Amino acid sequence: MEESRKLESSIDRLLNEEKQMRLAENVAGTRKAATEILKLCFEAKDWKLLNEQILNLSKKRGQLKQAVQSMVQQAMQYIDQTLDIETRIELIKTLNNVAAGKIYVEIERARLTKMLAKIKEEQGLIAEAADLMQEVAVETFGAMAKTEKIAFILEQVRLCLDQKDFFRAQILSRKINPRVFDADTTKEKKKPKEGENMVEEAPADIPTLLVLKRIYYELMIRYYSHNNEYIEICRSYKAIYDIPSVKENPEQWIPVLRKICWFLALAPHDPMQSSLLNATLEDKKLSEIPDFKMLLKQIVTMEVIQWTSLWNKYKDEFENEKNMIGGSLGDKAGEDLKLRIIEHNILVVSKYYSRITFKRLAELLCLTTEEAEKHLSEMVVSKALIAKIDRPSGIICFQIVKDSNEILNSWATNLEKLLDLVEKSCHQIHKETMVHKVALRA
């Protein structure tokens, strides 16, 4: 009882002092008196009184911004020293109420929200944690460090992915421009001009830009895996592969390069896939995993690939991906790999044949005629290939039927080339004749 009275009298004295300083607009004095009150409550371990005093002081008429900011910052230091989780949540909620709608403590509010979301997640309330995090739009905070903003948005994306909210995860991920990770961190920071807001230093627990880059692309791999967007997954792994810390460590770059090769093989044939495929083949490090270099070369080479022999060779490697960085390739990956090989073989056949029977095509693809027709039709519909099927006669034509104008234009072009060649030949003959006559006269 005696200690309680002493605490009350000390707080009353400091409240009178705080009022005098506040009315006199003495920033340093008001700040000191307010923080001393909080310190006394903390030392007495009276958490209820601490919450009451924080709310009471923040609502005082004409309360100075600097005093509120100092109170919130000081009380945040006490959060980790609370006795139990309920007390911690209560203190965080009190500080959140004080910071709500105040621009000068927006960074503190974001950090408090992150703490509360972490507690909710630990309690298994992922949906609540995700909703809490989405209430804060850190991209509008001018004074927050760039790395802290990115880390906060990545946490929002991760929570959305954890509760299978892929649509919202995509929206949030677009707030981060991937180019920000390529910024040169070695350059000296420009000194802010007069009138500009000072950017706060990021807390010690915030990762570096390169670490955040890896986290970002790992989250994007999780997002793209939902719809089996193999080319985007490949590009994400390529970005991870280009991180200096990954490239320098064989234990890290070998599994990542394996994933790049697999997803290139799984991706549908298009200009981007072709570009990435050729760029990967030029990588000297690919020689250290010769089996995967051979796989990519087979895909690039315009020759029919025998699916059974290829699968027998790479089945163990495919299964081994479970033990590598990034985990297994997915349930559907095996079927999609077979589909890509079939598509590759159809493209090869279309390069070598202008017309072919269904029976022969099925033999080359090691499929039944019905399966061969199904895959060919799908490729024609997706515009990956131009072909016409004559079902009664069982013939496929890969040539494009030209109209009369196109035929006449091609004839005209050929005639022009022919006349040009004749003219050049005549000129050469005339030149040789003149040189021969000069030689005879001499």
Secondary structure, DSSP 8 states (H G I E B T S, - for coil): -HHHHHHHHHHHHHHHHHHHHHHTT-HHHHHHHHHHHHHHHHHTT-HHHHHHHHHHHHTSTT--HHHHHHHHHHHHHHGGG-SSHHHHHHHHHHHHHHHTT-GGGHHHHHHHHHHHHHHHHHTT-HHHHHHHHHT--GGG-TTS-HHHHHHHHHHHHHHHHHTT-HHHHHHHHTTS-GGGGGS-TTS------TT--------TTS--HHHHHHHHHHHHHHHHHHTT-HHHHHHHHHHHHTSHHHHT-HHHHHHHHHHHHHHHHHS-SSHHHHHHHHHHHT-GGGGGSHHHHHHHHHHHSSS---HHHHHHHHHHHHHHGGGSTT----SSHHHHHHHHHHHHHHHHHHHH-SEEEHHHHHHHHTS-HHHHHHHHHHHHHTTS---EEETTTTEEE-S----HHHHHHHHHHHHHHHHHHHHHHHHHHHHHHHHHHHHHH-
